[in-house]
Amino acid sequence: MTSPSNVAKFRITGGKALDGEVLISGAKNAALPILLCSVLTDEEVVLKRVPDLADVKTSFHLLTELGKACSYDAATNSAVLKGGVTSKVASYDLVKTMRASIMALGPLLAYAGQAEVSLPGGCAIGARPVDLHIKGLQAMGADIQLEDGYIKAVAPNGRLQGGHVIMDKVSVTGTENLMMAAALADGVTVIENAALEPEIVDLAVCLRKMGAQISGDGTSRIEICGVKKLHGCEHSVVADRIETGTYLIAGIATHGIVSCCGANPSTLETLLTKLRQANAVVDVDGDRITADMRGRVIKPVDIITAPHPGFPTDMQAQFTVMNALAEGVSSVTETIFENRFMHIAELNRMGAHLEIKGNTVICSGVSGLKGAQVMSSDLRASASLVIAGLAAEGITIVDRIYHMDRGYEHIESKIMGLGGSIERFY
Ligand code: EPZ
């Protein structure tokens, strides 16, 4: 079943080894919280390396709806945001298209003393609850009601109080929401069991440039001493480690050689170790990472996803394509999300031998994949289908690629720059 003709698809002619360099964009998962942290000040925030993505466009819609003056130059990936918010409502229509909008809650509450943010629904990969965001803000004195599908939050007397938050589970955007809220609270907030992702550190760097007093970011204990006011700043978003990993794996799966430039290797150590275990020659030279798989056999590698610095769940689908083409049997275990195997059936339609057993996929490697019509279900699943199409013999049609447009800037031109054959059609 294919989508209506107004839904974009990719036509990929596979079987060619990728060969070349690709420039890595700013990280989607750093840009989204950093854009929203501009709510914490009415002064000018200048951001560089903001990737031209659907989710970034949605963030600008949300910020404009909140009353911020936003300008974005996609040619230079530069954004300028200024002015105070005039609304405290993040509507359902926006939140339903981008669940990261939940991160408007903390900044709105901290800056304006109140917020109304639509409860994000679930998504293809899981229920994606936000209870940890809410509990954390309540620990900072917020009065929160859930009404008509909205989170309605008020800070008594207009200001949050520093609190001691113990996160029941490691949550990336939960940690980010609370960091931003705590930056303007009265007193000290401690977040225990905080997420360690590099995007958390990048947000903390930006907040410190705005005058926030934050320490411990990148560890499981973050301490924030609230200040009365935050000022504007200029910040360049960290490189996208998931985009980097995606292109390295595309090079490996096609037995080519791909160099990612402008990358940040220190954020990818676990993945690079696993790529080497898969028999790729991986070279790191400053901000350039090269994976060379020419004339080499892919070896099977077991992976278990985990919070950073463990193996990233956002690389699980892409790595599974490598295991599908490896010489031998391996397992891929997903521990973060309850339904992140939507790509498995699609890969099997291309000739892979992948069997789901609970939260593990048993991968029996095959010598090659065959092009087929396949359907994207979520952002990283769509990336795995594109990689499989590039590695497969023949033509692959990937449907509903709007999922991929959410997280991969200039996909076609980057893949064509590596010698891949890909075109978008409707
Ligand atoms: C962030 O999502 C990323 N998104 C995700 O990337 C990434 O997969 C995920 O972290 C894990 O690394 C952004 O940063 C915008 P979580 P987030 O809160 O913060 C449970 C991509 O492909 N949980 O760390 O929403 C949750 O259900 C996207 O770029 C609660 O139970 O993920 C999950 O099982 C996909 N209650 C686990 O914690 C909560 O209140 C980790 O989720 C919050 C989360």
Boltz pocket constraint, residues with backbone or C-beta under 6 A from the ligand:
constraints:
  - pocket:
      binder: B
      contacts: [[A, 28], [A, 29], [A, 32], [A, 100], [A, 126], [A, 127], [A, 128], [A, 129], [A, 130], [A, 131], [A, 132], [A, 133], [A, 134], [A, 169], [A, 170], [A, 171], [A, 172], [A, 173], [A, 174], [A, 313], [A, 314], [A, 335], [A, 336], [A, 337], [A, 338], [A, 379], [A, 380], [A, 407]]
      max_distance: 6.0
